[in-house]
Amino acid sequence: MSNITDFKTLSFSKASSFNDCEKKFSFSYIEKVRTKSGIHAAVGTFVHEVIEDFFNQKNFLDLLVLNDDKELGYLTEIYERNWKKHSSMLTKLYEEEPRTPEEFTSLEEWVKTLIKNYIELEHYLQINKDKYPDLLLDSSISILNEKRFTKNFEYEESNDKLESFELQGYIDRLVLKNEPNENNQFSCSIVDIKTAKPSGYGNNDKKDQIKTYQFLVTKGSDKKSQETKSFVVTNGYLFFLGGKDIEVEKRILKVDKNQFHQIDDFIKHKFEKTLENILTKRRFDIEMNSPGSTSSPWKTKPQILCGWCDYKSVCDEWVNKIVDNDVMRPANETFKRVRHIGGINKLKTLQKNKFYRLFYNSQNLITQIVSYYEDEFKPDIILFGELLKNVSSSTVVEQGHQIVFNELKKYIKLARSEDENVALEIKNLMLLLLKDEDKFINENVWTVITDGINLLNNNREKIQNVNFDEFNEFVLNSREVWKKSQSEANYNKDPFEELILLVKKFEEYKFFNFKFKSGIRNFKKELNRLIVEIENFYNYLKLQEDTHNINLRNKEITTKCLKLDKLLNKYANNLKNFENVKT
């Protein structure tokens, strides 16, 4: 039995969400997982509210020229009133958000800059009225803010691919001519205001949003237009308010009326085809709904915007690349059950609270991991990499057996004994060790080293001049080097080389980077490998001289690795705890 959500309404954002990433669509519209409002969205809402409140005033044309001497001009009074209401909430979100625009030193500077950019843009439109005549603010126009338009699509019940649905859209602004044209139609222009920077990325998608609004305005209806007005859209515009020192003209993206041709074909492809695909996935999901299964037909689509996704902390596409591959299974099982009961709101209050506690914990933990990695770990790993390169270029690298071999020579040279037999064994071994040690490779150099160690160990009471406390430590280190030398892959490798290559991977790594240029496929596994390699390198350095500084750096980096690993384990355990949510 499945009560998975049906789809009686579609919007541009909902259709785009499905086409951008099915998994995100599932989280948002099928599991219906609520995300906390971030500062970027909250600032956008605040700026929209300030602008809309101003133009909702009947006498806004008279007020446009007032307060020119104030910082925010004619929007000053509206801004100050709204700021008093929302500043504490905005400040809290701002302080919690690690990724705020770098060009602004404070929240208020950010918000005020967006509003000033809007004023500058509006002023530019008025002095370039020949270029933008449909946006001229005068007594011949009315402004309609935040209007909802809908259009119903009906299909026969026998249609096994599509179901009847309502297409809806909320339009920031319509600049409407007060007098009808010769065809008794009211001309209007659509304006959508964005608080992001102007960018070429995704412009086609932004234009498609305007085209969708044009269809809804001309072929759909709202309560008033259904009774009294027939609209024709002249042009559409997107205003971009983000950033500093950007030419005003670059903040305006125009969607010419010529691009509204063949709008029915566009709507059919954008919405009817998308709904058909959604319904196919929905039916498949119902068929796959069996006990113990965690499979989902809603697939991930890694892309450049993944780092901004509110659901990335519970997306198995990324969890599998950050921690162990199996930790998402309990969460996926829970998400599947939530989908098939009709969404998160169908859970009992206690279980819903438990779910959200785990979900928000996962968000907070991944934020901590990324922040610690970027702010604390990465700067040090870059310095560590430079230190490794400098040390490796100035150090004659010896293989493990060479280091032990040369260290053993020192002890044999020091050794003296009054016992004639022991003295003869020391002399013969010394003559053997004075030869080029490469000659012993074929005869197994470790056999010669073992014989030397045993000679000193077995005759401690008969040998003078040797500090056996130091010798004991040498023997322990030698055993570690011997163990490592048994790995054929590492036998002839420069002890710096592998660690330098691994450190470089971490220098280049970026969380949620869809291109994975660093070569790290699983962050936790590579981090644990780094910990082991640093420990191996530390053991190697014990037998070298003048390595105090780099050994201190080894310990510091290891400490940070362990802290990062602890955060990763905490994150993994939190994901596993989703299995405790009951549906």
C-alpha positions in Angstrom: 0.0 0.0 0.0 1.4 3.4 -1.0 0.0 6.9 -0.3 2.8 8.6 -2.2 2.1 12.3 -3.2 0.1 13.0 -6.3 0.8 16.0 -8.5 -2.3 18.2 -9.0 -0.3 21.4 -9.3 2.9 22.3 -11.2 5.0 25.5 -11.1 8.1 26.5 -13.0 10.2 25.9 -9.9 8.7 22.5 -9.3 9.2 21.4 -12.9 12.8 22.8 -12.9 13.6 21.1 -9.6 12.7 17.7 -11.2 14.7 18.3 -14.3 17.7 19.7 -12.4 17.8 16.7 -9.9 15.2 14.1 -9.3 16.6 13.4 -5.8 16.2 17.0 -4.7 12.7 17.0 -6.1 11.9 13.9 -4.1 13.2 15.4 -0.8 11.3 18.6 -1.4 8.0 17.6 -3.0 7.5 13.9 -2.1 9.1 13.4 1.3 8.2 17.1 1.8 11.2 17.7 4.1 11.2 21.3 5.3 14.5 23.1 5.3 15.4 26.0 7.4 15.3 29.4 5.7 18.9 30.5 4.9 20.2 34.0 5.0 20.3 34.3 1.2 16.6 33.5 0.8 15.7 35.7 3.8 17.6 38.7 2.4 15.9 38.2 -0.9 12.5 38.1 0.7 13.2 41.2 2.7 14.4 43.2 -0.3 11.4 42.1 -2.3 9.1 43.1 0.5 10.6 46.6 0.8 10.2 47.2 -2.9 6.7 45.7 -3.1 5.5 47.7 -0.1 6.6 50.9 -1.7 4.9 50.3 -5.0 1.7 49.0 -3.3 1.2 52.6 -2.2 -1.4 54.4 -4.3 0.8 57.6 -4.4 4.1 55.9 -5.2 4.7 58.2 -8.2 4.6 61.2 -5.9 7.0 59.5 -3.4 9.6 58.6 -6.1 11.2 62.1 -5.9 11.2 62.3 -2.1 14.2 61.7 0.2 16.8 62.1 -2.5 19.2 63.2 0.2 18.8 60.0 2.2 21.0 57.0 1.8 18.2 54.8 0.4 16.3 57.6 -1.3 12.6 57.1 -1.6 12.8 53.6 -0.1 14.2 54.9 3.2 11.0 55.0 5.2 9.8 51.5 4.0 13.3 50.1 4.7 13.5 51.4 8.2 10.0 50.2 9.1 10.7 46.7 7.8 14.2 46.5 9.2 12.8 47.1 12.7 10.5 44.1 12.2 13.0 41.7 10.7 16.5 42.7 11.7 16.8 40.3 14.7 15.8 37.3 12.6 18.0 38.3 9.7 21.0 38.9 12.0 20.6 35.4 13.6 20.5 33.8 10.1 23.5 35.9 9.0 25.6 34.8 12.0 24.7 31.1 11.4 25.6 31.2 7.7 29.3 30.4 6.9 28.9 31.5 3.2 27.9 35.1 3.0 29.0 37.4 0.1 32.6 38.3 0.7 32.3 41.8 -0.7 30.1 43.0 2.2 31.5 43.4 5.7 28.1 43.3 7.4 24.5 42.2 6.9 23.2 45.8 6.8 25.8 46.8 4.1 24.7 43.8 2.1 20.9 44.6 2.3 21.4 48.3 1.7 23.6 47.7 -1.3 20.9 45.5 -2.9 18.3 48.3 -2.3 20.6 51.0 -3.6 21.3 48.8 -6.7 17.6 48.7 -7.3 17.2 52.5 -7.0 20.2 52.9 -9.4 18.6 50.5 -11.9 15.2 52.2 -11.7 16.8 55.6 -12.3 18.7 54.2 -15.3 15.4 52.9 -16.8 13.8 56.3 -16.5 16.6 58.2 -18.2 16.7 55.6 -20.9 13.0 55.6 -21.5 13.5 55.4 -25.3 15.2 52.0 -24.8 12.8 50.7 -22.2 9.5 52.5 -22.9 7.4 49.7 -21.4 9.0 50.2 -18.0 8.6 53.9 -17.7 7.0 54.8 -14.4 4.3 57.5 -15.0 0.6 58.1 -14.7 -0.1 55.9 -17.7 0.7 52.7 -15.8 -0.3 50.6 -12.8 2.0 48.2 -11.0 0.7 44.9 -9.8 2.9 43.1 -7.3 3.2 39.4 -6.4 0.3 38.2 -8.6 -0.7 34.6 -8.8 -1.8 33.3 -12.2 -3.1 29.8 -12.9 -4.0 27.6 -15.9 -5.8 24.3 -15.8 -4.9 21.4 -18.0 -7.5 18.7 -18.4 -7.0 15.1 -19.7 -9.3 12.2 -20.1 -9.2 9.5 -17.4 -8.2 7.0 -20.1 -4.9 8.9 -20.6 -2.4 6.5 -18.9 0.5 8.9 -19.1 -0.9 12.3 -17.9 -3.3 13.5 -15.2 -5.2 16.8 -15.1 -3.2 19.5 -13.3 -3.0 23.2 -12.5 0.0 25.3 -13.6 0.6 28.2 -11.3 3.1 31.0 -11.0 3.7 34.0 -8.7 4.9 37.0 -10.7 6.9 39.7 -8.9 5.6 42.6 -11.0 3.4 43.5 -13.9 3.8 47.0 -15.3 0.3 47.4 -16.8 -0.9 50.1 -19.2 -4.1 51.6 -17.8 -5.7 52.1 -21.2 -6.5 49.2 -23.6 -5.1 49.1 -27.1 -7.1 49.0 -30.4 -7.8 45.3 -29.8 -9.2 46.1 -26.3 -6.2 44.4 -24.7 -4.1 45.7 -21.8 -0.4 45.7 -22.6 1.9 44.8 -19.8 5.5 43.8 -19.1 6.7 41.2 -16.7 9.5 41.9 -14.2 11.2 39.3 -12.0 13.6 40.7 -9.4 16.6 38.6 -8.4 18.9 39.5 -5.5 21.7 37.5 -7.1 24.5 38.8 -9.3 24.0 38.9 -13.1 25.6 35.8 -14.6 25.5 34.0 -17.9 25.1 30.7 -16.0 21.5 29.5 -16.3 20.2 32.4 -18.4 18.2 30.1 -20.6 16.4 28.7 -17.6 15.7 32.3 -16.3 14.3 33.2 -19.7 12.1 30.1 -19.6 10.7 31.3 -16.3 9.6 34.6 -17.9 8.1 32.6 -20.9 6.1 30.6 -18.4 4.8 33.7 -16.8 3.9 35.2 -20.2 1.8 32.0 -20.9 0.1 32.3 -17.5 -0.7 36.0 -17.9 -2.1 35.7 -21.4 -3.8 32.3 -21.3 -4.3 31.7 -17.6 -6.1 33.9 -15.1 -6.2 35.4 -11.6 -9.4 36.4 -9.8 -9.5 39.9 -11.3 -8.2 39.3 -14.8 -10.7 36.4 -15.2 -13.5 39.0 -15.0 -12.3 42.3 -16.3 -9.0 42.2 -18.3 -7.3 40.6 -21.3 -3.6 41.0 -21.2 -0.9 41.0 -23.9 2.7 40.8 -22.7 5.1 43.2 -24.6 8.4 42.1 -23.1 9.8 40.3 -20.0 12.7 41.4 -17.8 14.9 40.1 -15.1 16.5 42.6 -12.7 19.7 41.4 -10.9 20.6 43.4 -7.7 23.5 41.5 -6.3 27.2 42.5 -6.1 29.0 45.8 -6.2 30.3 48.0 -9.0 28.5 46.3 -11.8 27.3 48.3 -14.8 23.6 48.9 -14.6 22.8 47.7 -18.1 24.4 44.3 -17.2 21.8 44.0 -14.4 19.0 43.8 -16.9 18.1 40.7 -18.8 15.5 41.3 -21.4 13.2 38.5 -22.9 11.9 40.0 -26.1 8.3 39.4 -27.1 9.7 37.6 -30.2 10.7 34.8 -27.8 7.1 34.3 -26.9 6.4 32.7 -30.2 5.5 29.0 -30.2 4.8 29.3 -26.5 2.4 26.4 -26.6 5.1 24.0 -27.8 7.4 25.3 -25.0 4.7 24.7 -22.4 4.0 21.2 -23.7 7.6 20.2 -23.6 8.4 22.0 -20.3 5.4 21.0 -18.2 3.4 18.2 -19.9 6.5 16.2 -20.7 7.9 16.8 -17.2 4.7 15.8 -15.5 4.6 12.6 -17.7 8.2 11.8 -16.5 7.2 12.5 -12.8 4.2 10.3 -13.0 6.3 7.5 -14.6 8.8 7.7 -11.7 5.9 7.8 -9.2 4.4 4.6 -10.6 7.8 2.9 -10.6 8.4 4.0 -7.0 5.1 2.4 -6.0 6.0 -0.9 -7.8 9.4 -0.9 -6.0 7.9 -0.4 -2.6 8.8 -3.6 -0.8 10.0 -4.3 2.8 13.7 -4.0 3.3 14.3 -2.3 -0.1 16.1 1.1 -0.1 16.2 1.6 -3.9 14.8 4.8 -5.2 13.8 5.7 -8.8 14.5 9.4 -8.0 18.1 9.7 -9.2 20.8 12.2 -8.3 22.3 14.6 -10.8 25.7 15.9 -9.6 26.2 19.5 -10.8 27.9 22.7 -10.0 25.2 23.9 -7.6 25.3 20.8 -5.4 27.2 22.7 -2.7 24.2 25.0 -2.3 21.7 22.2 -2.0 19.8 22.1 1.3 19.6 18.3 1.1 23.3 17.5 0.3 23.9 16.2 3.9 21.5 13.3 3.3 22.1 12.7 -0.4 23.7 9.3 -0.9 25.5 10.7 -4.0 27.6 12.7 -1.6 27.5 10.7 1.6 29.1 7.8 -0.3 32.0 10.1 -1.3 32.5 11.5 2.2 32.0 8.7 4.7 31.5 4.9 4.5 29.3 3.7 1.7 26.8 1.8 3.9 25.9 4.6 6.4 23.0 6.0 4.2 21.1 2.7 4.1 19.1 3.3 7.3 18.4 6.9 6.2 17.3 5.8 2.7 15.0 3.2 4.2 13.4 5.9 6.4 13.1 8.3 3.5 11.4 5.6 1.4 8.9 4.9 4.1 8.2 8.6 4.5 7.6 8.9 0.8 5.0 6.2 0.8 3.0 7.5 3.7 2.5 10.8 1.9 5.4 12.9 3.4 6.9 14.0 6.6 3.7 15.6 8.0 2.1 12.1 8.2 4.4 11.1 11.0 3.3 11.4 14.6 4.7 14.5 16.3 7.3 12.7 18.3 8.7 10.8 15.3 8.5 14.0 13.1 10.6 15.9 15.7 13.1 13.0 15.9 13.4 13.0 12.1 14.0 16.8 11.9 16.5 16.6 14.8 18.5 14.1 12.8 18.1 16.0 9.5 19.2 19.3 11.0 22.0 17.6 12.9 23.3 16.2 9.6 23.2 19.7 8.1 25.0 21.2 11.0 27.7 18.5 11.1 28.4 18.7 7.4 28.7 22.5 7.8 31.2 21.9 10.7 33.2 19.4 8.6 33.4 21.7 5.6 34.2 24.8 7.7 36.9 23.0 9.8 38.4 21.5 6.6 38.5 24.9 4.8 39.4 27.1 7.7 41.6 25.0 9.9 42.8 21.9 8.1 43.4 23.0 4.5 45.7 26.0 5.3 47.9 23.7 7.4 47.9 20.9 4.9 49.1 23.3 2.3 52.0 24.5 4.5 52.8 20.8 5.3 53.0 20.1 1.6 55.4 22.9 1.1 57.5 21.7 4.0 57.6 18.1 2.6 58.8 19.4 -0.7 61.5 21.5 0.8 62.7 18.7 3.1 62.6 16.1 0.3 64.6 18.4 -2.1 67.4 18.9 0.6 67.5 15.4 2.0 69.3 12.4 0.5 66.6 9.8 0.8 67.7 6.5 2.1 65.8 3.3 1.8 64.7 1.7 5.1 67.3 -0.9 5.2 70.0 1.7 4.4 69.0 3.7 7.4 69.1 0.7 9.8 72.3 -0.6 8.2 74.1 2.7 8.8 72.7 3.1 12.3 74.0 -0.4 13.2 77.5 0.5 12.0 77.6 3.2 14.7 76.9 0.8 17.5 79.3 -1.9 16.2 82.1 0.8 15.9 81.5 1.7 19.6 81.4 -1.8 20.9 84.4 -3.2 22.9 84.8 -6.5 24.7 87.5 -8.1 26.8 86.1 -11.5 25.8 88.3 -12.7 22.9 85.5 -14.6 21.1 83.1 -11.7 21.3 85.8 -9.2 20.3 86.6 -11.4 17.2 82.9 -11.5 16.2 82.6 -7.7 16.5 85.7 -7.3 14.4 84.5 -9.7 11.7 81.1 -8.1 11.6 82.7 -4.6 11.4 84.7 -5.7 8.4 81.6 -7.0 6.8 79.6 -3.8 7.5 82.4 -1.6 6.1 81.8 -3.0 2.6 79.2 -1.4 0.3 75.9 -2.5 1.8 74.4 -2.8 -1.8 76.5 -6.0 -2.1 74.4 -7.6 0.6 71.1 -7.1 -1.3 71.3 -10.5 -3.0 72.4 -12.2 0.3 69.5 -10.5 2.1 70.8 -7.4 3.9 68.3 -7.9 6.7 70.0 -11.1 7.6 73.2 -9.2 8.2 71.4 -6.6 10.2 69.7 -9.2 12.3 73.0 -10.9 13.0 74.5 -7.6 14.2 71.5 -6.9 16.5 71.6 -10.4 17.9 75.4 -10.1 18.5 74.9 -7.0 20.7 71.7 -8.3 22.3 73.2 -11.7 23.3 76.4 -10.3 24.7 75.2 -7.2 26.6 77.1 -8.2 29.8 80.4 -8.6 27.8 80.2 -5.4 25.7 81.3 -2.0 26.8 80.8 1.6 25.3 77.2 0.9 24.0 74.2 2.7 25.5 71.7 -0.1 25.5 68.8 2.1 26.4 69.3 3.9 23.1 70.0 0.6 21.4 66.7 -0.8 22.6 64.8 2.1 20.9 66.9 1.5 17.7 65.9 -2.1 17.7 62.2 -1.2 18.0 62.4 1.3 15.2 64.3 -1.2 13.1 61.5 -3.7 13.5 59.0 -1.1 12.2 61.1 -0.3 9.2 61.5 -4.0 8.5 57.7 -4.6 8.6 57.2 -1.8 6.2 60.0 -3.0 3.9 58.1 -6.3 3.5 55.5 -4.5 1.4 56.9 -4.8 -2.1 55.0 -1.7 -3.3 56.8 0.5 -0.8 60.2 -1.2 -0.8 61.9 1.0 -3.4 59.7 4.1 -3.0 60.9 7.5 -1.9 59.4 7.9 1.6 58.5 11.5 0.7 56.9 10.8 -2.7 53.7 9.0 -1.7 52.9 11.4 1.2 53.5 14.4 -1.0 51.1 13.0 -3.6 48.5 12.3 -1.0 48.8 15.7 0.6 48.4 17.3 -2.8 45.1 15.6 -3.2 43.8 17.2 0.0 45.2 20.6 -1.1 43.0 20.4 -4.2 40.0 18.8 -2.7 36.7 20.7 -2.5 33.6 19.3 -0.9 30.6 18.8 -3.3 32.8 19.5 -6.3 31.0 17.6 -9.1 34.2 17.3 -11.1 36.3 15.5 -8.4 39.6 16.8 -9.9 41.5 16.0 -6.7 41.2 12.3 -7.2 39.6 11.7 -3.8 36.7 9.4 -4.2 36.0 8.8 -0.6 37.1 11.5 1.8 37.1 9.5 5.0 39.1 6.6 3.6 41.7 8.9 2.1 41.9 10.8 5.4 42.5 7.5 7.3 45.1 6.7 4.7 46.8 10.1 5.3 46.9 9.4 9.0 48.6 6.0 8.4 51.1 7.6 5.9 52.0 10.4 8.3 52.6 7.8 11.0 54.8 5.7 8.7 56.7 8.9 7.7 57.1 9.7 11.4 58.7 6.3 12.1 61.0 6.8 9.1 62.1 10.2 10.5 63.0 8.8 13.9 66.1 7.3 12.3 67.1 10.5 10.6 69.0 13.5 12.0 67.8 17.1 12.4 64.1 16.3 11.9 62.6 17.9 15.0 60.7 20.7 13.2 59.0 18.4 10.6 58.2 15.8 13.4 56.4 18.6 15.3 54.5 19.4 12.1 53.6 15.7 11.6 52.1 15.6 15.1 50.1 18.8 14.5 48.7 17.6 11.2 47.9 14.2 12.7 45.9 15.9 15.5 43.9 17.8 12.9 43.3 14.7 10.9 42.0 12.9 14.0 39.7 15.8 14.8 38.3 15.8 11.3 37.9 12.0 11.4 36.0 12.4 14.7 33.6 14.8 13.0 33.1 12.4 10.1 32.3 9.5 12.5 29.8 11.7 14.4 28.2 12.5 11.0 28.1 8.9 10.0 26.5 7.8 13.3 23.9 10.5 13.0 22.9 9.2 9.6 22.6 5.6 10.9 20.3 6.8 13.7 17.6 7.6 11.1 16.7 3.9 11.5 15.1 4.8 14.8 12.4 6.9 13.2 9.2 5.0 13.1 6.5 5.5 10.5 
